[in-house]
Amino acid sequence: MNRDVCGTDILLGETALLRHLRATIAFKPVEHFHVIYIDSGNKIIEGRTHWTGSIDQVSLYPREVIFTALALGAKGVVLAHNHPSGRLDPSEADVEITRMIVQGARIFELSIIDHWIITRREHFSFRRQGLL
């Protein structure tokens, strides 16, 4: 993860974080699922691409998102993945996997701050669209 973004307050640095994600995953030819781990002070601990998929899907495991968050001492996470097709709307699979991660995270008092779909031109926020 870009050093300019680590340690950034997630509430104040959304624009920088989106810029970082656009540079990191927006132009990839296949889907990448990226997770940003946040501490209890809303500062970014770490971000990493956990999974790489095909041109229109990526398989991921909710338990690994939660396990990594707990191992890093995170209090919250931001989920993000790209849509190489440029389609901004989430698929049924996107909505379902987000729901599964939210349910699992709740048990450990881990907050899912948002899930963003990143395209080359724009982004979609699950939180802003009422999907979180």
Secondary structure, DSSP 4 states (H G I P E B T S, - for coil): --TTTTT-BTTT-HHHHHHHHIIIIIT-SS-EEEEEEE-TTSBEEEEEEEEE--SS-----HHHHHHHHHHHT-SEEEEEEE-TT---SPPHHHHHHHHHHHHHHHHTT-EEEEEEEE-SS-EEETTTTT--
